[in-house]
Amino acid sequence: MIALILSWLPSWSVTFGAGGAALLGLVLLGYSLLPLARMPILAAAGGIICLGAACYLAGIGSAQSVCEEGALRRQLADAQAETEAMRMQRDLALKATADANRRALILDETMQANQDRIDDYEAELAKRPPDRRCDLTDDDLRGVRGGAR
């Protein structure tokens, strides 16, 4: 029952209580040794009980600190794994951004090249006489099919 109650407390408080019980036990044992002490046997018994309780509390505090350490180590490992996963996601996002920028640059260059071809073709059509602009020549067909002009 006492161990269950003590398991709810953090290990530092149990250890602190063990230190208080040990101090009280030493004071009672010291009081029982005084020549003018009343009921020295009762004081000595109380001191021994307090020292026993101090040993018990110290053991429980030590066991709790080991359990808390294990839990904290697991939490730290989980946090480190999560941080590593986030780093990997960040690196992947940076690579995807770089790839998207590279593709956008290629598309811009391709669009500019196509626009230059369109502008050249429009200039060539403008040079033709107005009544011959709708006639398609062999050069026009090669240009539509993507061949060199």
Residue, then its C-alpha position, 0 to 999 in steps of 0.5 A: m500500500i505504501a509502495l503504491i502511494l510512493s509510486w505516484l510521487p516523483s523520485w526526487s521527492v521520495t529521496f528527499g523524504a528519505g533524507g528527512a527520515a534519516l535526519l530525524g532518526l539520527v536526531l532521535l538516536g542522539y537524544s536517546l544518548l543524552p543523560l537527561a533524556r526522558m524515555p531514551i528507549l522510546a527515542a532510540a526505537g523511534g530513531i531506529i524506525c526512522l532510519g529503517a524508513a529512510c533506507y526503505l525510501a532511499g531504495i524506492g527512490s533509487a528504483q523510481s529514478v531508474c524507471e524515470e531514466g528509462a522513460l526519459r531515454r525512450q522519449l529522447a530516442d523518439a524525439q531524435a528519430e522524429t527529428e531525423a525524419m523531419r530532416m529527411q523530409r526537409d532534404l527531400a523537399l529541398k531536392a524537389t524544389a531544386d528539381a522544380n526550379r530546374r524544370a521551370l527553367i527548361l520550360d521557360e527556355t523552350m517557351q522562349a525558343n518556340q516564341d522566337r520561332i513563332d515571331d520569325y514565322e509571323a515576320e515571314l508571313a508579313k513579308r508575303p503579299p497580302d493575297r498569298r499569306c494563306d498559302l502554305t509552302d513546303d517550308d511552312l509544312r516543315g515548320v508546322r511539323g517541327g522540322a528545321r526551317 
